[in-house]
Amino acid sequence: MIFLLLAFLIVFITLVFVIFQLRIYIQLIWQIDEEEKYLQVSANVLKFSFYQKEIDFTEWDLPSIDKQKGNWREKFESFKKIMRVSKVEKMKSVTMVATDDPAITAYIYTFLKVINEWITSVYSKKNASEMVIGANFEENVFQSSGECMISMKLSKTIKEIRKLK
């Protein structure tokens, strides 16, 4: 009887240890052009998907700032804590920016290049990111497609994910 209880305790401790060492993988896939504007989000643990959602930006209505005034700061702080413990596993993106005004196109292009370099230097491993940003000074179109995979340890994120709900 004592051996059975001891075996059960060892199995339980092992399972708890394994669960807290698991990683959550969040995958983002987006496509923005003249025909399609969507974002696909999926979250996986051990290759089992437990959350999937597709957001269509063509019908997306941004919420009013007044409605979220008290809650946005807390969510932002939780998001920052999650991003500190996360790791970008893969980042692929192709973005083409163009506006009617070449000066605005140049500003947007420069801004996106700075963001690209920051993401590459802070979050990415070598050869894990392929981000291409281009500017077209003759047309008026914005196109972006890409894929991003972020991983984080389950034990570090459970508390912060609860705050986000």
Buried (B, 14 or more C-beta within 10 A) or exposed (E): EEEEEEEEEEEEEEEEEEEEEEBBBBBBBBBBEEEEBBBBBBBBBEEEEEEEEEEEEEEEEEEEEEEEEEEEEEBEEBEEBBBEEBBBBBBBBEBBBBBEEEEEBBEBBEEBBEEBEEBBEEBBEEEBBBBEBEBBEEEEEBBBBBBBBBBBBBBBBEEBBEEEE
